[in-house]
């Protein structure tokens, strides 16, 4: 499963689904339709250092 090249999420999932030993550990596998993210403000009690670290990596808001 380790690759020397970037792989897509789809390729990773396909590889995992082919692993027999994972079959007994898999409760469900569903494909859901994509939808736009919903954003939320940073919680007031979140450590500002964490917010700064996330922002420095391009995360400007929380999402679900």
C-alpha atoms as one frame of an Amber mdcrd trajectory, in Angstrom:
protein
   0.000   0.000   0.000   2.911   2.385   0.492   3.643   4.306  -2.652   6.424
   6.535  -3.853   3.925   8.757  -5.594   0.888  10.719  -4.452  -2.299   8.690
  -4.651  -5.893   9.821  -4.702  -8.380   9.107  -1.950 -10.192   6.813  -4.379
  -7.041   4.748  -5.016  -6.384   4.460  -1.296  -9.933   3.287  -0.589  -9.796
   0.741  -3.418  -6.532  -0.643  -2.039  -7.992  -0.917   1.453 -11.132  -2.644
   0.161  -8.960  -5.271  -1.535  -7.250  -6.205   1.756  -8.893  -9.436   2.953
  -7.784  -8.980   6.557  -9.639  -5.655   6.716 -12.919  -7.182   5.561 -13.776
  -8.549   9.003 -12.969  -5.164  10.556 -15.163  -3.209   8.141 -18.666  -2.577
   9.479 -19.854  -0.610   6.451 -18.641   0.997   3.267 -20.818   3.672   1.703
 -20.302   6.246  -0.994 -22.044   9.498  -0.186 -22.689  12.409  -2.501 -20.341
  15.366  -2.057 -21.745  18.503  -0.508 -20.353  21.933   0.261 -18.633  22.340
   3.625 -20.293  24.113   6.512 -17.969  26.446   8.369 -18.006  27.318  12.062
 -16.207  29.982  14.082 -13.280  29.097  16.318 -14.546  28.198  19.822 -13.847
  30.919  22.374 -11.995  28.495  24.652  -9.705  27.088  21.945  -6.035  27.734
  22.689  -4.882  30.628  20.462  -1.646  28.744  19.739  -3.675  25.991  18.078
  -5.595  28.518  16.005  -2.315  30.152  14.934  -0.812  26.769  14.038  -3.848
  25.816  11.951  -3.931  29.190  10.211  -0.231  28.893   9.391  -1.142  25.700
   7.536  -3.961  27.326   5.586  -6.916  26.400   7.825  -8.940  29.593   8.181
 -12.075  28.111   9.775 -13.450  24.912  11.218 -15.693  22.853   8.978 -17.928
  19.806   9.115
